[in-house]
Amino acid sequence: MSFIQETFARDEVFNITAVTEHKVYNELKNLNEKKATRHDMVPPRQVKMPSKQLSRPILYLVHESLRCRMFLDMLKRSLITLV
């Protein structure tokens, strides 16, 4: 939250677009199965195959994170590969 406070003036509007179950499902469904496993150690195929069943629980986690203003540290990680 401090990043938002430091980046945007108080009178600026900051919008977060609504996340829907359909959007989550599409993101999962469109994962590239040929990509390597990331830091979470879950292969894309294991998330893509049950995308219909996972979309609602993931949507719940996203909404709860926004509502509580808490974000899991493991979701903040990224891997940068130098080319």
N, C-alpha and C positions, 0 to 999 in steps of 0.2 A: 504494500500500500504506500510505503514511503516514496517509491519510484513515481507513482501516480501523483502524489502530492507535490513532489519536486518538479515534475515535468509539466504539469498542467496548472494554469492559474485557477483561482477559486471560481472565477466567473465563466470559465470555459466548460463546455459540455463534454462529458466523457461517456460514450455509449458502448455498451457491450451487447452485441446482437444475441437474441434468444437462441438457446441451444435446444433443439428438439430431438426426440427419439429418432425421427427419420434422418436428421443430419448425422447423428452418431452412427446409425446403421450404415449410411452411405460411406462415411469415413472408414469404418471397419471393413465393409464389403470391398472397397477400392484399395485396400492394402496390397502392396506388391509382395507376393509370396516368395519371390526370389531374393528379396533383401535379407541381409544378415540379421541375426538376433542382436538386439540392442542391449543396453545396460540392465533392462528388466529381466533379461534372460528368457523371454517368451518369444518363440518364433512367430512371425507374422501369420503363418498358416493356422496356428492354434487359436488365433484371435479372429481371423477371417472366417473360418469355417462355421463357428457358432455365432456369427455376427448378429443374427436375429435375436438370439437368446441373451446376448451380452449388452445389447444396445440400451435396454431399460436400466439395468444396474449401473452402467457407466454414466448414463444421464443423471441418475440419482446422485452419484458421487460428484459430478460436475456441479449440479445445483446446490448440494450441501456445502461444497467448498466455497462457492460464491456467497451463499447465504451467511456462512460462518466467518467468511473472510480468512479462511485457513487453506493452505495449499500444501499437500504432502511434499516433503523434501525430495522424495524419489521422483516426483513428477517435474521437478525443476531442473533436473539434469539434462545435459545434452552432450553428445559426442561430436567432436570436430575432427575431421580427417583432412590432413594437409595433402594436397595433390601436387 
